[in-house]
Amino acid sequence: MYGALIEHIGGLINYSLWAEALDDRKFFYPVDFQPPPAAARPGLRAAGRKWTPMGRESVVAMDTANAYVGEHSPVVALAGASPRGLQQDGISLANGRGYSGRIVIAGDPGARVTATLIWGEGPDDRLSQPVPVKQEWAPVPLHFLPRAATTNARLEIAGTGTGSFRVGAVSLMPDDNLKGFRADTIGLLKAMNSGFWRLPGGNFVSGHDWRDAIGDPDKRPPISDPAWHAPQPNDVGTDELMTLCELLGVEPYLCVDTGFGSAREGAQLVEYCNGAVTTPMGAMRAANGHPEPYKVKYWNIGNEMYGYWQMGYMAPEHYMLKHNLFAKAMRKADPSITLIAIGAMPDEMTIDQCAYYIDPHTRQIV
């Protein structure tokens, strides 16, 4: 009857729906031996696993001047025959299931780099493959077929030779993924027959710039989500959420950012989803591999803008003005859409939660 809602609450989508086996695959955190930050909220899986150096910490530096994506990319200084590089452990693998991905890499002509997936202590509990290195950034395919199940596999990216090599992004997914999503979870959710899904939030949407999460996934910048205080790789954006709805057989119900966002950005998102390829945003969608419009009918203007917990929350009269600005701009982009405003349940309208609903002179809720 009511459909469903999903949002990027910390790692909720990344861990439960998305099939990526690696954490921090675009190096939001520096490659060092410092532990990842604790979860900002109880019960929230925040930072996940980090990349750490192989051997001494000093062999890996973070390049801020020529980063592939985000604020920095790791650079590994080589020293002859002694392998140097970076690694991530705690990776879950299923026995007999293939894992494919890529590494975006660059380096000096004297660098010899190998990627190794390790799932046990024995000499046969590993698979390695060479990673060709060019001076310019280039993606190199990866594929492994582990011969045992584990929840503590390790991926090593190590080099020998002279000079250095740089890593821009790494990805590893099970081969049975469904367009990037986990096959097991998709099967369970499809059986719910939800009707429609509201996405991408939730509190998350009020600090989310949708244009950070479209295009080449390896070039989407990892960010710190201000609503949940957790890193987001931006791998699951608008196009992926539309794919999710297609896989589940549900109607998409998109929520636009009225917190830190503008009416212009909301209209551009409508045009990106529904516009013809002759429009600026429709052309961008087509360039990202989706020439046909998504024809999203239902649109929600903002999320819980009455609450102090919301990014950019505001008084009701201010939200009314902003809502109308969004409605006008979004309908201009596509007059056929159905717009839905936000509202509060009575149990949310309390003095503790919504102080700006109180008249400062009479102290009465208005």
C-alpha positions as CSV (number, residue, x, y, z in Angstrom):
1,M,0.0,0.0,0.0
2,Y,2.7,2.5,1.0
3,G,5.7,1.4,-1.0
4,A,9.2,1.7,0.4
5,L,12.0,4.2,1.1
6,I,15.8,3.7,0.8
7,E,18.6,6.2,1.5
8,H,22.3,6.3,1.9
9,I,22.4,6.0,5.7
10,G,26.1,5.6,6.1
11,G,26.9,2.4,4.3
12,L,23.3,1.1,4.1
13,I,23.0,1.0,0.3
14,N,26.7,0.4,-0.3
15,Y,26.7,-2.7,2.0
16,S,23.2,-4.2,1.7
17,L,22.3,-3.5,-2.0
18,W,25.5,-2.6,-3.9
19,A,27.8,-5.5,-4.8
20,E,31.2,-3.8,-4.3
21,A,33.5,-6.0,-2.2
22,L,36.0,-3.3,-1.4
23,D,35.7,-0.3,1.0
24,D,37.1,3.1,0.3
25,R,37.8,2.1,-3.3
26,K,38.7,5.7,-4.3
27,F,40.8,6.6,-1.3
28,F,38.7,9.0,0.7
29,Y,41.1,8.2,3.6
30,P,44.9,8.3,3.3
31,V,46.8,5.0,3.0
32,D,48.4,4.7,6.4
33,F,48.2,2.6,9.6
34,Q,45.7,4.9,11.4
35,P,42.5,3.1,12.3
36,P,39.3,4.4,10.5
37,P,37.1,6.8,12.5
38,A,34.5,5.2,14.8
39,A,30.9,5.4,13.7
40,A,29.5,8.9,14.3
41,R,26.1,7.4,15.4
42,P,25.4,4.3,17.4
43,G,24.7,1.3,15.2
44,L,25.9,3.1,12.1
45,R,28.7,1.4,10.1
46,A,30.8,4.4,9.1
47,A,34.3,4.2,7.7
48,G,34.5,0.5,7.0
49,R,37.9,-0.8,6.0
50,K,40.9,1.3,5.0
51,W,43.9,0.6,2.7
52,T,47.1,0.2,4.6
53,P,50.7,0.1,3.3
54,M,52.6,-3.1,2.7
55,G,55.6,-2.8,4.9
56,R,56.7,0.6,6.0
57,E,54.2,3.5,6.0
58,S,56.7,5.8,4.4
59,V,56.6,4.0,1.0
60,V,53.1,5.3,0.3
61,A,52.5,9.0,0.0
62,M,49.2,10.8,-0.9
63,D,49.4,13.0,-3.9
64,T,47.1,16.0,-3.6
65,A,48.4,17.9,-6.7
66,N,47.7,15.2,-9.3
67,A,44.9,13.2,-7.7
68,Y,42.9,10.9,-10.0
69,V,39.7,11.7,-8.2
70,G,38.8,13.3,-4.9
71,E,41.4,15.1,-2.7
72,H,44.3,12.7,-3.1
73,S,45.6,9.5,-4.6
74,P,48.3,7.1,-3.3
75,V,51.8,7.0,-4.8
76,V,54.1,4.0,-4.0
77,A,57.8,4.6,-4.2
78,L,59.6,1.4,-5.4
79,A,63.0,0.0,-4.4
80,G,64.2,-2.8,-6.6
81,A,63.2,-6.4,-5.9
82,S,61.5,-5.7,-2.5
83,P,57.7,-5.5,-3.1
84,R,56.0,-2.3,-2.0
85,G,52.4,-1.3,-2.2
86,L,49.1,-1.2,-0.5
87,Q,46.5,-3.7,0.8
88,Q,43.0,-4.1,2.1
89,D,41.9,-7.0,4.3
90,G,38.5,-8.1,5.6
91,I,37.1,-8.9,2.2
92,S,34.3,-11.5,2.0
93,L,34.5,-14.1,-0.7
94,A,32.2,-17.0,-1.7
95,N,33.8,-20.3,-2.8
96,G,33.7,-21.0,-6.5
97,R,32.3,-17.5,-7.4
98,G,34.3,-15.3,-9.8
99,Y,35.2,-11.8,-8.9
100,S,35.9,-9.1,-11.5
101,G,36.9,-5.5,-11.4
102,R,39.5,-3.1,-12.4
103,I,42.3,-0.9,-11.1
104,V,43.0,2.6,-12.5
105,I,46.7,2.9,-12.4
106,A,49.6,5.0,-13.7
107,G,53.4,4.8,-13.2
108,D,56.9,5.0,-14.4
109,P,58.3,2.7,-17.1
110,G,60.4,0.8,-14.6
111,A,57.4,-0.2,-12.4
112,R,56.3,-3.8,-12.3
113,V,52.9,-4.1,-10.6
114,T,50.9,-7.2,-9.5
115,A,47.5,-7.6,-8.0
116,T,47.1,-10.6,-5.6
117,L,43.9,-11.9,-4.0
118,I,44.7,-13.9,-0.8
119,W,42.1,-16.0,1.0
120,G,44.2,-18.3,3.3
121,E,47.7,-19.0,4.8
122,G,48.8,-21.7,2.3
123,P,50.9,-21.0,-0.8
124,D,47.9,-22.1,-3.0
125,D,45.4,-19.8,-1.2
126,R,46.1,-16.9,-3.6
127,L,45.9,-15.8,-7.1
128,S,48.0,-13.1,-8.8
129,Q,47.9,-11.2,-12.1
130,P,50.2,-8.7,-13.6
131,V,48.9,-5.1,-13.9
132,P,50.4,-3.3,-16.9
133,V,51.4,0.3,-16.1
134,K,51.5,3.3,-18.4
135,Q,52.5,6.8,-17.6
136,E,49.0,8.1,-18.1
137,W,46.0,6.9,-16.0
138,A,44.4,3.8,-17.5
139,P,42.0,1.1,-16.2
140,V,43.2,-2.5,-16.1
141,P,40.7,-5.4,-15.8
142,L,41.0,-7.7,-12.8
143,H,39.5,-11.2,-12.4
144,F,39.9,-13.8,-9.7
145,L,38.3,-17.2,-9.0
146,P,39.0,-18.0,-5.3
147,R,38.9,-21.6,-4.2
148,A,37.5,-21.1,-0.7
149,A,35.0,-19.0,1.2
150,T,36.2,-16.5,3.8
151,T,35.3,-13.2,5.4
152,N,38.9,-12.1,5.7
153,A,40.5,-12.1,2.3
154,R,43.1,-9.6,1.4
155,L,43.8,-7.7,-1.9
156,E,47.4,-6.6,-2.4
157,I,48.6,-4.2,-5.0
158,A,52.4,-4.5,-5.0
159,G,55.2,-3.3,-7.2
160,T,58.9,-3.9,-7.8
161,G,61.4,-2.2,-10.0
162,T,62.2,1.5,-10.2
163,G,60.4,4.7,-10.0
164,S,56.8,4.7,-8.6
165,F,53.3,3.9,-9.4
166,R,50.0,5.6,-8.6
167,V,46.5,4.1,-7.9
168,G,43.4,6.1,-8.7
169,A,40.6,3.7,-8.0
170,V,40.0,-0.1,-7.5
171,S,36.9,-2.2,-7.8
172,L,36.0,-5.8,-7.2
173,M,32.5,-7.3,-7.5
174,P,31.1,-10.9,-7.6
175,D,30.4,-12.0,-11.2
176,D,26.8,-12.8,-10.4
177,N,26.0,-9.1,-9.6
178,L,22.9,-7.7,-11.3
179,K,24.1,-4.5,-13.0
180,G,26.2,-3.7,-9.9
181,F,23.6,-4.8,-7.3
182,R,23.7,-7.9,-5.1
183,A,21.7,-10.8,-6.6
184,D,20.7,-12.2,-3.3
185,T,19.3,-8.9,-1.9
186,I,17.6,-8.0,-5.1
187,G,15.8,-11.3,-5.1
188,L,14.5,-10.8,-1.6
189,L,13.4,-7.2,-2.2
190,K,11.7,-8.1,-5.5
191,A,9.5,-10.6,-3.7
192,M,8.2,-7.7,-1.5
193,N,6.3,-6.3,-4.5
194,S,6.6,-2.8,-3.0
195,G,4.9,-0.8,-5.8
196,F,7.1,2.2,-5.6
197,W,10.3,3.3,-3.9
198,R,11.2,6.8,-2.6
199,L,14.9,7.6,-3.1
200,P,17.6,8.7,-2.5
201,G,16.4,9.8,1.0
202,G,15.8,10.7,3.7
203,N,18.1,13.1,5.5
204,F,20.8,12.2,3.1
205,V,19.2,14.0,0.2
206,S,19.4,17.5,1.8
207,G,23.2,17.4,1.6
208,H,23.5,15.5,-1.6
209,D,24.6,17.0,-4.9
210,W,23.2,14.6,-7.5
211,R,25.8,15.6,-10.1
212,D,28.5,14.2,-7.9
213,A,27.0,10.7,-8.5
214,I,26.6,10.4,-12.3
215,G,29.0,9.6,-15.1
216,D,32.1,7.4,-14.8
217,P,31.9,5.8,-11.4
218,D,35.7,5.9,-11.0
219,K,35.7,9.7,-11.5
220,R,32.9,10.4,-9.0
221,P,34.5,12.1,-6.0
222,P,34.2,10.4,-2.6
223,I,32.7,12.8,-0.1
224,S,31.8,13.0,3.5
225,D,28.0,12.9,3.8
226,P,27.0,15.8,6.2
227,A,23.7,14.2,7.3
228,W,25.2,10.9,8.5
229,H,28.8,11.9,9.0
230,A,30.0,8.9,6.9
231,P,32.1,8.6,3.7
232,Q,30.2,8.1,0.5
233,P,31.9,6.8,-2.7
234,N,29.0,8.1,-4.8
235,D,28.9,4.8,-6.7
236,V,25.1,4.5,-6.4
237,G,23.6,7.7,-8.0
238,T,20.6,8.6,-10.1
239,D,21.3,6.1,-12.9
240,E,22.0,3.3,-10.6
241,L,18.8,4.0,-8.5
242,M,16.8,3.9,-11.7
243,T,18.4,0.6,-12.5
244,L,17.5,-0.6,-9.0
245,C,13.8,0.3,-9.6
246,E,13.9,-1.5,-12.9
247,L,15.4,-4.7,-11.3
248,L,12.7,-4.6,-8.5
249,G,9.9,-3.8,-10.9
250,V,8.8,-0.7,-8.9
251,E,7.9,2.9,-9.7
252,P,10.6,5.4,-8.8
253,Y,9.6,8.3,-6.5
254,L,12.5,10.8,-6.5
255,C,13.2,13.3,-3.8
256,V,15.0,16.5,-4.6
257,D,17.4,18.5,-2.4
258,T,15.7,21.5,-0.9
259,G,18.2,21.7,2.0
260,F,21.6,22.8,0.5
261,G,20.2,22.6,-3.1
262,S,18.5,25.1,-5.3
263,A,15.4,25.1,-7.5
264,R,17.7,25.2,-10.6
265,E,19.3,21.9,-9.4
266,G,16.0,20.3,-8.9
267,A,14.8,21.3,-12.3
268,Q,18.1,20.0,-13.8
269,L,17.5,16.6,-12.2
270,V,14.0,16.4,-13.7
271,E,15.4,17.2,-17.1
272,Y,18.2,14.6,-16.6
273,C,15.7,11.9,-15.8
274,N,12.9,12.9,-18.2
275,G,14.3,15.3,-20.8
276,A,14.9,14.5,-24.5
277,V,18.4,14.0,-25.7
278,T,18.2,17.4,-27.3
279,T,18.1,19.1,-23.8
280,P,21.3,19.8,-22.0
281,M,20.6,17.4,-19.1
282,G,19.1,14.8,-21.4
283,A,22.2,14.9,-23.6
284,M,24.3,14.4,-20.4
285,R,22.1,11.3,-19.5
286,A,22.6,9.9,-23.0
287,A,26.4,10.5,-22.7
288,N,26.2,8.5,-19.5
289,G,24.8,5.5,-21.3
290,H,21.0,6.1,-21.0
291,P,19.6,7.7,-24.1
292,E,16.0,6.9,-23.3
293,P,14.3,9.1,-20.7
294,Y,13.4,7.5,-17.4
295,K,9.9,9.1,-17.4
296,V,9.9,9.5,-13.6
297,K,6.3,10.6,-12.7
298,Y,6.4,11.2,-8.9
299,W,8.7,13.8,-7.3
300,N,9.0,14.8,-3.7
301,I,10.1,18.4,-3.0
302,G,12.5,18.0,0.0
303,N,12.6,15.9,3.1
304,E,11.6,16.9,6.6
305,M,12.6,20.5,6.2
306,Y,10.8,21.3,9.5
307,G,13.3,19.4,11.6
308,Y,16.6,20.7,13.1
309,W,18.2,17.4,12.1
310,Q,17.8,18.3,8.4
311,M,20.5,20.0,6.4
312,G,19.3,23.6,5.7
313,Y,16.1,23.3,7.8
314,M,13.9,26.3,7.9
315,A,10.7,27.9,9.2
316,P,7.4,26.8,7.5
317,E,6.8,30.1,5.7
318,H,10.3,29.9,4.3
319,Y,9.9,26.4,3.1
320,M,6.6,27.4,1.5
321,L,8.5,29.9,-0.6
322,K,11.2,27.5,-1.5
323,H,8.7,24.7,-2.3
324,N,7.0,27.0,-4.8
325,L,10.3,28.0,-6.4
326,F,11.1,24.3,-6.9
327,A,7.6,23.5,-8.1
328,K,7.7,26.2,-10.8
329,A,11.2,25.3,-12.0
330,M,10.5,21.5,-12.0
331,R,7.2,21.8,-13.8
332,K,8.9,24.0,-16.4
333,A,11.3,21.1,-17.0
334,D,8.5,18.6,-17.3
335,P,4.8,19.7,-17.0
336,S,3.6,16.1,-16.7
337,I,5.2,15.3,-13.4
338,T,3.3,14.9,-10.1
339,L,4.7,16.9,-7.2
340,I,4.4,16.0,-3.5
341,A,5.2,18.3,-0.6
342,I,6.6,17.4,2.7
343,G,4.7,17.4,6.0
344,A,5.1,16.5,9.7
345,M,3.2,14.0,11.8
346,P,1.8,15.3,15.1
347,D,4.4,13.3,17.1
348,E,7.2,15.2,15.4
349,M,5.7,18.6,16.3
350,T,7.2,18.8,19.8
351,I,9.0,21.6,21.5
352,D,12.2,19.5,21.8
353,Q,12.3,18.6,18.2
354,C,11.1,21.7,16.3
355,A,12.0,24.8,18.3
356,Y,11.4,27.1,15.4
357,Y,7.7,26.3,15.5
358,I,7.5,28.2,18.8
359,D,6.7,31.8,18.9
360,P,9.6,33.5,20.6
361,H,7.4,35.9,22.6
362,T,4.5,33.7,23.7
363,R,6.4,30.4,23.7
364,Q,3.4,28.8,22.1
365,I,3.7,26.3,19.2
366,V,2.5,27.9,16.0
